[in-house]
Amino acid sequence: MLRTKSVKLTVIPAMAFRIKSADGPSITIQRADYEAAGIASISRTSGEPIPSANTNMKMYPVEAFKEAIEKTNGLPYKRGKGVNVDKKDFKEKKVKPVEEVVINSDEYQKVVDHYSDKNGKLSYDLLNKDFIKFAKSSSIVRKMIEEGTTVAKLRNYISCNKIRNITGNDKLSDKEVKKMVELLDEAYVKGIFKELNEELKKLLSKNKKK
């Protein structure tokens, strides 16, 4: 089976292939959105790309040549001077904002259900009491306080642990947890974590007095 001589890059929307030049192996990259190609020879000692003087480095960054060198390693030289690049192959994938993903997630709904009252409203008291209870019982929180950490770092640690525990998903990223916390906090004008913040300030203050 013949291996393809051209490879698709991810750093930029382009195809790349190896050619044999007078100085040895070289890399040619052709973007889907730019007419001129980017060319770089490959250092015989380091294996790093050496872009030609005429290459537009804004359109063809070094990272793209490095990816091209890695992906074309072992592939045969390509005949001819260029390659046809179809723009359809490089359509940008629409990524949903983290906020939209979180709101529509089962994990977020589990947290909302866990801290909602009989009327289906997010309970300020339930959440704060539970978070404060965890803060006072956690040996790690106690150690963080002794080390003189900040309220923000304490709240972040508590939130991550409580939310991952409630959802049963310990693979939730810090970014997703942070967005959940922000969405919960937006439920109240004064912030749903006001009582927790005050309690954490008291704990930090008591530690300083010791």
Residue, then its C-alpha position, 0 to 999 in steps of 0.5 A: m500500500l502506498r503511503t500518502k506523500s502529503v499530510k494535513l497539519t493542525v497548527i495551521p490549515a495547510m498540507a505539507f510534504r517533503i521534497k528533495s532540494a540541492d541542500g537535502p530534504s526540505i519541507t513545503i507547506q501550502r495553506a488553504d487560505y494563502e496562495a504562496a507556499g512556505i518552504a524550509s530546509i531541514s538541518r542535518t545536525s539538529g533536524e530543526p526547520i530552517p525557513s527560507a528567506n521568502t517564507n512568510m513566517k506569520m502565515y507559516p510559523v516554525e511550529a507548523f514546520k516542526e509538525a510537518i517534519e514530524k508527520t512526514n518522517g519516513l514518507p517518500y519525497k513528493r514529485g512536482k512542485g505543489v499540492n491542491v489544498d481544498k478549503k472544505d477540508f479545513k472548516e473550523k469546528k464550532v466549539k460550544p462555550v463552556e457555559e453552555v456545555v455546563i448548563n446543559s450537563d447532567e452534572y450541573q443539574k445534579v448540583v442544582d437538585h442537591y441544593s434546591d428546596k421544596n419549591g425547586k429554588l436554589s437554597y442559599d442556606l443548604l449550600n452554605k451549611d454544607f460547604i462550611k461543614f466540609a471546610k471545618s471537617s477537612s484536614i486539608v482545609r485546616k492545613m491550607i489555613e495554617e499555611g496562610t492561604t487565601v479565601a479564594k483558594l479555600r473556596n476553590y478547593i472546597s467547591c471542587n471537592k463538593i461538586r465532584n463528590i455530588t456529581g460522582n464525576d471526579k474527571l470534571s475539569d477545574k474550568e468546568v467546576k469554576k463555571m458551575v460555581e460562577l453560575l450558582d453564584e449568579a443566582y443571588v445578587k449578593g452572591i450565594f457564597k457570601e456566608l461561606n466567604e465570611e466563615l472562611k475569613k473568620l477561620l483565617s483570622k483565628n489562625k493569624k491570631k494564634 
